[in-house]
């Protein structure tokens, strides 16, 4: 499965869709591959523009979806006709449905314990049969 990207301020944003991104993520999961997926918005692109280390992280990701409409509009102007927004929270729902259907266990990481617990509960109601095998709510670090 080849993947095409276009640079926006030096950040490679992939031309993808919910269907394509979900299929890739499920394929990687079935193969037992560790991959990094980022849902990029304008703020992230601007942070990457100002921070070469962050830019390197984004450009090292296996999939960077156009999470915000300004990125979608730029991709279309750069030739990706028909490009759609691939919003991170909606992509998560697509992936959870596909993971449930394929019998792939999932994990959740981040957020306060009560928020994480509520999210997992809601996802198990929305996707009956979803196998949640891992949750982690790491401690927050003080902001500098």
Phi and psi in degrees as a GROMACS rama.xvg file:
@    title "Ramachandran Plot"
@    xaxis  label "Phi"
@    yaxis  label "Psi"
@TYPE xy
-81.1473  153.221  UNK-2
-130.023  131.976  UNK-3
-110.278  138.009  UNK-4
-132.104  159.574  UNK-5
-127.78  138.47  UNK-6
-80.6978  134.058  UNK-7
-123.569  110.263  UNK-8
52.1215  38.8614  UNK-9
84.903  0.512079  UNK-10
-104.556  125.356  UNK-11
-80.359  114.256  UNK-12
-106.24  127.081  UNK-13
-80.5488  141.975  UNK-14
-86.0401  107.964  UNK-15
-148.535  -179.874  UNK-16
-139.976  173.346  UNK-17
-59.318  -44.3902  UNK-18
-62.7896  -49.3044  UNK-19
-62.2021  -49.425  UNK-20
-61.5823  -43.516  UNK-21
-62.1546  -45.4419  UNK-22
-60.8808  -40.8187  UNK-23
-63.3538  -47.1159  UNK-24
-63.4579  -43.0891  UNK-25
-65.8364  -40.0059  UNK-26
-59.1893  -47.064  UNK-27
-61.9361  -41.951  UNK-28
-64.1423  -44.4976  UNK-29
-61.8545  -33.8029  UNK-30
-81.499  -4.91928  UNK-31
71.425  26.6939  UNK-32
-93.2861  135.692  UNK-33
-85.1889  123.009  UNK-34
-134.836  160.356  UNK-35
-116.528  127.569  UNK-36
-120.306  130.579  UNK-37
-122.536  137.26  UNK-38
-101.688  102.791  UNK-39
-93.2369  135.499  UNK-40
-118.838  -179.52  UNK-41
-59.7023  -40.7744  UNK-42
-57.0844  -44.4329  UNK-43
-63.5707  -42.147  UNK-44
-63.4106  -41.1365  UNK-45
-67.8128  -39.6861  UNK-46
-61.9669  -41.3967  UNK-47
-66.1319  -35.2234  UNK-48
-61.2091  -38.7807  UNK-49
-87.832  -15.9126  UNK-50
-130.315  100.045  UNK-51
-57.5493  -32.3141  UNK-52
-65.9375  -41.7132  UNK-53
-68.1937  -38.3864  UNK-54
-60.1439  -41.8457  UNK-55
-63.2221  -37.8209  UNK-56
-63.8885  -48.7628  UNK-57
-61.4609  -44.6517  UNK-58
-71.3772  -14.7  UNK-59
-89.5143  -6.73162  UNK-60
-68.7221  151.515  UNK-61
-77.3119  -25.2543  UNK-62
-151.458  125.61  UNK-63
-123.74  109.158  UNK-64
-89.1795  150.962  UNK-65
-80.0668  95.6654  UNK-66
-80.0487  -27.5928  UNK-67
-110.907  148.745  UNK-68
-60.836  -37.1433  UNK-69
-57.7092  -35.6839  UNK-70
-69.6011  -38.2733  UNK-71
-60.9891  -46.2548  UNK-72
-61.0221  -41.1323  UNK-73
-66.0517  -42.8037  UNK-74
-59.4251  -41.7462  UNK-75
-62.5531  -42.6378  UNK-76
-64.1316  -29.9254  UNK-77
-84.0632  1.82591  UNK-78
115.27  -4.11092  UNK-79
-85.9646  71.4404  UNK-80
-59.3641  137.578  UNK-81
79.7651  4.98629  UNK-82
-58.9267  136.361  UNK-83
-112.203  163.167  UNK-84
-74.097  135.782  UNK-85
-119.926  83.8338  UNK-86
-74.2512  127.401  UNK-87
-50.0609  -52.1774  UNK-88
-61.6162  -36.2099  UNK-89
-71.4215  -37.226  UNK-90
-61.0218  -40.029  UNK-91
-57.4661  -42.2213  UNK-92
-64.3465  -40.7854  UNK-93
-62.0473  -44.187  UNK-94
-67.7373  -41.167  UNK-95
-62.742  -40.9645  UNK-96
-62.6817  -44.8375  UNK-97
-67.6344  -38.6146  UNK-98
-64.1964  -43.2794  UNK-99
-59.7269  -47.7183  UNK-100
-64.0209  -31.5055  UNK-101
-91.851  -2.96315  UNK-102
71.0034  27.7278  UNK-103
-92.9352  123.287  UNK-104
-70.807  151.316  UNK-105
-127.139  165.394  UNK-106
-135.263  157.208  UNK-107
-124.819  135.521  UNK-108
-132.674  129.711  UNK-109
112.005  164.593  UNK-110
86.6772  167.652  UNK-111
-69.5285  150.369  UNK-112
-52.0602  -44.0262  UNK-113
-67.0614  -36.8877  UNK-114
-68.3297  -44.0076  UNK-115
-62.5788  -43.1851  UNK-116
-61.9173  -42.1634  UNK-117
-65.5101  -41.4456  UNK-118
-62.1971  -48.2466  UNK-119
-60.2834  -44.2423  UNK-120
-59.7359  -44.6822  UNK-121
-64.5806  -40.9078  UNK-122
-67.8636  -34.4647  UNK-123
-71.2476  -28.249  UNK-124
-74.7663  -44.3766  UNK-125
-68.4749  -31.9692  UNK-126
-124.76  74.9518  UNK-127
-55.1626  135.542  UNK-128
91.9434  -5.63558  UNK-129
-62.1548  128.529  UNK-130
-93.5584  103.09  UNK-131
-97.3164  112.106  UNK-132
-109.32  -3.89755  UNK-133
-153.502  135.38  UNK-134
-140.871  144.253  UNK-135
-148.211  128.838  UNK-136
-117.276  90.0547  UNK-137
-68.556  154.927  UNK-138
-66.9374  145.103  UNK-139
-76.5294  144.239  UNK-140
-100.565  148.415  UNK-141
-62.6633  143.349  UNK-142
-82.3849  138.33  UNK-143
